[in-house]
C-alpha cells in the first residue's frame, strides 16, 4: 500500500457508527455464505471494527485477520491485527480465506499494484471464497464538499471509474453490487471530519485550504447534513 494513509477514516465518523457497521455487515452476509469456521481477511482494516463486529455476529471460531499500515491504539480486540502492507503479508501467508475485504483503499494503489494484489488475493482464497472490493460510487457521489474538495474529488472519482474498468478487464466474470448508507450528521461533526482529513482527497491540502473549506461548508449547509454514502462493490471469485 502507499504510504499516504488515512488515520481518521473510521474514527468518530458515520463509518464507525453502530448503525453503519450493522448495515454494512448485513450487506456482506447477504452476499456471502458465512459459517462459524469462515476465515476472513480485511486489507486496510483501520481499527477493525467492521470485521470485529462480524466475528461476534457470526460467532467465528477463528479470529478475522486485519492488516493495515497504522497500528491504532484503539483497534478492535476481536481481530488479529498485523501491521503490514498486503503484498508483504501474502509473501508469508499459509492460510486460505473465505472472504477478503478491501474497503475504500484500492484507489491508493497503482494499476500495476492492483493487478498484483488481485492475483495474490485469488491465490489465497478457498475454493468458494470471494474478494469484496469497495470503492466510492463514481457515478453517484453525494458527499458534501467545498469547491476545491469537489474539484479534487471529481478527479479522484474519474480514476475510480478507470479502476472499475480495469478490474472488469482483469476478471470478466466479476459481479457488481451497490451499497448505500443514509447519513445524518451534524454540521459540527462533519466539519471536524474535514479538519481531520477523513478522505484521501483532503490529504494533500494545506491548512489554509482546509480552513477555507470549513468556512465554505459552514456557510453552505444547514446544521444537519443528510446524504447517501454510495459505494460500488466488485465481487471476485477464485479462478
C-alpha positions, 0 to 999 in steps of 0.5 A: 500500500502507499504510504499516504494513509488515512488515520481518521477514516473510521474514527468518530465518523458515520463509518464507525457508527453502530448503525453503519457497521450493522448495515454494512455487515448485513450487506456482506452476509447477504452476499456471502455464505458465512459459517462459524469456521469462515476465515476472513481477511480485511486489507486496510482494516483501520481499527477493525471494527467492521470485521470485529463486529462480524466475528461476534455476529457470526460467532467465528471460531477463528479470529478475522485477520486485519492488516493495515499500515497504522497500528491504532491504539484503539483497534478492535480486540476481536481481530488479529491485527498485523501491521503490514502492507498486503503484498508483504503479508501474502509473501508469508501467508499459509492460510486460505480465506473465505472472504477478503475485504478491501474497503475504500483503499484500492484507489491508493494503489497503482494499476500495476499494484492492483493487478498484483494484489488481485492475483495474490488475493485469488491465490489465497482464497478457498475454493468458494471464497470471494474478494469484496472490493469497495470503492466510492460510487463514481457515478453517484457521489453525494458527499458534501464538499467545498469547491476545491474538495469537489474539484479534487474529488471529481478527479479522484472519482474519474480514476475510480471509474478507470479502476472499475474498468480495469478490474472488469478487464482483469476478471470478466466474470466479476459481479457488481453490487451497490451499497448505500448508507443514509447519513445524518450528521451534524454540521459540527461533526462533519466539519471536524471530519474535514479538519481531520482529513477523513478522505484521501482527497483532503490529504494533500491540502494545506491548512489554509485550504482546509480552513477555507473549506470549513468556512465554505461548508459552514456557510453552505449547509444547514446544521444537519447534513443528510446524504447517501454514502454510495459505494460500488462493490466488485465481487471476485471469485477464485479462478 
